[in-house]
């Protein structure tokens, strides 16, 4: 997916921003909402896929209440991006602030690498989360989809519910590998590592003539998820105005 750019819409103002800018934009809204309040504890969290190569293109920004558990977060990630066959999953801490280095000015130096630590699902996020914390999450220990979770900020207000979707990348502009003109709607799970593996509706028929497996069982929908084309994944169970699933639609 070389050359594709990633964008997301803000839940507060519905404006669209690049992947690099959306988290900063959301932070300005969240800070205003939290000003002068002391009603609870919540976090602004960014979640992105860990690709085999290249840049991460799939991302989520969420608000999560401090009382929510890692089980709540696991269910959310499964519903929006991952669930296909009830595979196992795991959260692990990969970076956290070094409590002995708080006097250092450089924010990067406040982070230390530690041995990965698995987190119990019944743990409340407020018992683990701190600004700058990074976690790795894996779904399916066979055909694994790996995510990086970063705690961007903490606020002294309740999120209102366990998890609020603040932004999700819009469907990526993935075009047909054969004609190059139309948005791809189907992916061949058999040929997914070859030169041509995503097709518009018209070209999918042409591919089926040369790939018997595609016609019989290999055809899968193009969806807005890093799990696309893997195992039995066919799309999100959560679709909102601030985070749309499905194939790209030309504007």
C-alpha positions as CSV (number, residue, x, y, z in Angstrom):
1,X,0.0,0.0,0.0
2,X,2.8,2.4,-1.0
3,X,1.8,6.0,-1.3
4,X,-1.4,5.7,0.6
5,X,-2.1,8.4,3.2
6,X,-4.2,8.0,6.3
7,X,-6.8,10.5,7.6
8,X,-9.3,10.6,10.4
9,X,-12.3,12.7,11.4
10,X,-12.7,14.4,14.8
11,X,-15.7,13.3,16.8
12,X,-16.1,16.8,18.2
13,X,-16.0,19.0,15.1
14,X,-16.2,16.4,12.2
15,X,-13.1,18.0,10.6
16,X,-10.7,15.7,8.9
17,X,-7.0,15.6,9.8
18,X,-3.9,13.6,8.7
19,X,-2.7,10.7,10.8
20,X,0.1,12.9,12.2
21,X,-2.3,15.7,13.2
22,X,-5.5,14.1,14.4
23,X,-4.2,13.1,17.9
24,X,-2.9,16.7,18.6
25,X,-6.2,18.1,17.4
26,X,-8.2,15.9,19.6
27,X,-6.1,16.8,22.6
28,X,-7.1,20.5,22.2
29,X,-10.8,19.5,22.5
30,X,-10.2,17.1,25.4
31,X,-8.3,19.7,27.3
32,X,-11.1,22.2,27.0
33,X,-13.7,19.7,28.1
34,X,-11.5,18.9,31.2
35,X,-10.9,22.5,32.2
36,X,-12.1,23.2,35.7
37,X,-13.5,19.8,36.2
38,X,-12.7,17.1,38.7
39,X,-15.2,14.4,38.2
40,X,-13.2,11.2,37.6
41,X,-10.3,9.9,35.7
42,X,-9.9,9.2,31.9
43,X,-7.2,8.8,29.3
44,X,-6.6,9.8,25.7
45,X,-5.2,6.7,24.0
46,X,-3.8,6.1,20.5
47,X,-3.9,2.6,19.0
48,X,-2.1,1.7,15.7
49,X,-1.2,-1.4,13.9
50,X,2.4,-2.7,13.9
51,X,3.0,-3.5,10.2
52,X,5.4,-6.1,8.9
53,X,7.1,-3.3,6.9
54,X,6.5,0.3,6.1
55,X,4.4,2.9,8.1
56,X,1.4,2.2,10.2
57,X,-1.8,3.3,8.4
58,X,-4.6,2.1,10.6
59,X,-5.2,4.0,13.8
60,X,-7.7,4.7,16.5
61,X,-8.0,7.5,19.0
62,X,-10.1,6.6,22.0
63,X,-11.1,8.1,25.4
64,X,-11.2,5.4,28.0
65,X,-12.5,5.7,31.6
66,X,-10.1,4.9,34.4
67,X,-12.6,2.4,35.8
68,X,-12.7,0.4,32.6
69,X,-10.8,-2.8,32.6
70,X,-8.4,-4.4,30.1
71,X,-11.2,-6.8,29.4
72,X,-13.4,-3.9,28.2
73,X,-10.5,-2.7,26.0
74,X,-10.0,-6.2,24.6
75,X,-13.6,-6.6,23.7
76,X,-13.6,-3.1,22.0
77,X,-10.5,-4.0,19.9
78,X,-12.0,-7.3,18.8
79,X,-15.3,-5.6,17.8
80,X,-13.9,-2.8,15.9
81,X,-10.8,-4.4,14.2
82,X,-10.1,-8.0,14.9
83,X,-12.7,-10.6,15.9
84,X,-13.0,-13.5,13.4
85,X,-12.8,-16.9,15.2
86,X,-12.5,-16.2,18.9
87,X,-8.7,-16.4,19.0
88,X,-6.7,-15.6,22.1
89,X,-5.1,-12.2,22.8
90,X,-2.7,-10.6,25.2
91,X,-1.7,-7.1,26.5
92,X,1.9,-6.5,27.4
93,X,3.7,-3.4,28.8
94,X,6.7,-2.5,26.6
95,X,7.6,1.0,27.8
96,X,6.9,2.9,31.0
97,X,8.2,5.9,32.8
98,X,11.2,5.4,35.0
99,X,10.2,6.6,38.4
100,X,13.9,7.3,39.3
101,X,14.4,9.7,36.3
102,X,11.6,12.2,36.9
103,X,14.1,15.1,37.2
104,X,15.2,14.7,33.5
105,X,13.9,17.4,31.1
106,X,13.9,15.3,27.9
107,X,10.6,13.5,27.8
108,X,12.1,10.6,25.8
109,X,14.6,10.0,28.6
110,X,11.7,9.4,31.0
111,X,10.9,6.2,29.2
112,X,12.8,3.0,29.8
113,X,12.6,-0.3,28.1
114,X,11.5,-3.1,30.3
115,X,10.8,-6.8,29.9
116,X,7.3,-7.2,28.6
117,X,4.8,-7.7,31.4
118,X,1.5,-9.4,30.7
119,X,-1.6,-7.6,32.1
120,X,-4.5,-9.4,33.8
121,X,-7.8,-8.7,32.0
122,X,-9.6,-7.7,35.2
123,X,-7.2,-4.9,36.0
124,X,-8.6,-1.4,35.8
125,X,-6.7,0.8,33.3
126,X,-6.2,3.5,35.9
127,X,-4.1,1.0,37.9
128,X,-1.7,0.7,34.9
129,X,-2.0,3.7,32.7
130,X,0.3,6.7,33.0
131,X,1.1,9.3,30.3
132,X,3.7,7.9,28.0
133,X,3.0,4.3,28.7
134,X,3.2,2.0,25.7
135,X,1.6,-1.4,25.4
136,X,1.7,-4.1,22.8
137,X,-1.5,-6.1,22.1
138,X,-1.6,-9.3,20.1
139,X,-4.7,-11.0,18.7
140,X,-4.4,-14.6,17.4
141,X,-1.1,-16.3,18.2
142,X,-1.1,-18.0,14.8
143,X,-1.9,-15.4,12.2
144,X,-1.1,-12.6,14.6
145,X,-2.3,-9.0,14.3
146,X,-0.2,-6.8,16.5
147,X,-1.1,-3.3,17.8
148,X,0.8,-0.6,19.7
149,X,-1.2,1.2,22.4
150,X,0.1,4.6,23.6
151,X,-1.3,6.6,26.5
152,X,-1.1,10.2,25.3
153,X,-2.7,12.1,28.2
154,X,-4.7,11.8,31.4
155,X,-7.7,14.0,32.4
156,X,-9.5,14.5,35.7
157,X,-12.9,13.8,34.2
158,X,-14.9,10.7,33.5
159,X,-15.1,9.5,29.9
160,X,-18.8,9.1,30.2
161,X,-18.7,5.5,29.3
162,X,-16.0,2.8,29.3
163,X,-14.7,3.6,25.9
164,X,-15.4,6.5,23.5
165,X,-14.2,6.3,19.9
166,X,-12.7,9.8,19.2
167,X,-11.4,9.0,15.7
168,X,-10.7,6.2,13.4
169,X,-8.8,6.3,10.1
170,X,-11.1,6.6,7.1
171,X,-11.0,3.7,4.7
172,X,-7.7,3.7,2.9
173,X,-7.6,4.6,-0.8
174,X,-6.7,1.0,-1.9
175,X,-7.2,0.7,-5.6
176,X,-7.6,-2.4,-7.8
177,X,-4.3,-4.1,-8.6
178,X,-5.5,-5.0,-12.1
179,X,-7.2,-1.9,-13.5
180,X,-5.7,0.7,-11.1
181,X,-8.8,2.9,-11.6
182,X,-11.5,1.7,-9.2
183,X,-11.4,1.2,-5.4
184,X,-10.7,-2.4,-4.4
185,X,-13.6,-4.2,-2.8
186,X,-12.3,-7.7,-2.6
187,X,-9.0,-9.3,-1.5
188,X,-7.6,-12.7,-2.4
189,X,-6.5,-14.3,0.8
190,X,-4.6,-16.9,-1.2
191,X,-2.6,-14.5,-3.3
192,X,-2.2,-11.8,-0.6
193,X,1.6,-11.8,-0.8
194,X,1.8,-11.6,-4.6
195,X,1.7,-8.6,-7.0
196,X,-2.1,-8.7,-7.6
197,X,-4.3,-9.5,-4.6
198,X,-6.9,-6.7,-4.3
199,X,-9.6,-6.2,-6.9
200,X,-12.6,-4.0,-7.8
201,X,-15.9,-5.9,-8.4
202,X,-15.3,-6.0,-12.2
203,X,-11.7,-7.3,-12.0
204,X,-12.6,-9.8,-9.3
205,X,-14.2,-12.0,-11.9
206,X,-11.1,-11.9,-14.0
207,X,-9.0,-13.0,-11.1
208,X,-11.4,-15.8,-10.3
209,X,-10.7,-17.2,-13.8
210,X,-7.0,-17.7,-13.0
211,X,-7.3,-18.5,-9.2
212,X,-9.7,-21.3,-8.5
213,X,-9.1,-20.9,-4.7
214,X,-10.4,-17.3,-5.0
215,X,-13.6,-18.4,-6.5
216,X,-14.1,-21.2,-4.0
217,X,-13.1,-19.7,-0.7
218,X,-10.3,-17.1,-1.0
219,X,-12.4,-14.0,-1.8
220,X,-12.7,-11.7,1.2
221,X,-14.0,-8.2,1.6
222,X,-11.8,-5.1,1.7
223,X,-12.4,-3.6,5.1
224,X,-10.9,-0.8,7.2
225,X,-8.8,-3.0,9.5
226,X,-5.3,-4.3,9.9
227,X,-6.9,-7.7,10.1
228,X,-8.1,-7.4,6.4
229,X,-7.6,-10.7,4.5
230,X,-6.5,-12.6,7.5
231,X,-8.1,-15.8,8.8
232,X,-11.9,-15.4,8.6
233,X,-12.1,-11.6,9.3
234,X,-14.9,-9.9,7.4
235,X,-15.3,-6.5,9.0
236,X,-16.1,-4.4,12.1
237,X,-19.0,-4.8,14.5
238,X,-18.7,-1.1,15.3
239,X,-19.3,1.5,12.7
240,X,-19.9,5.2,13.5
241,X,-19.6,8.6,11.8
242,X,-16.2,9.1,13.4
243,X,-15.0,5.7,12.2
244,X,-16.3,4.0,9.1
245,X,-15.6,0.5,8.0
246,X,-15.6,-1.0,4.5
247,X,-13.9,-0.1,1.3
248,X,-12.7,3.3,0.1
249,X,-15.2,5.4,-1.8
250,X,-14.0,8.0,-4.3
251,X,-14.9,11.5,-3.3
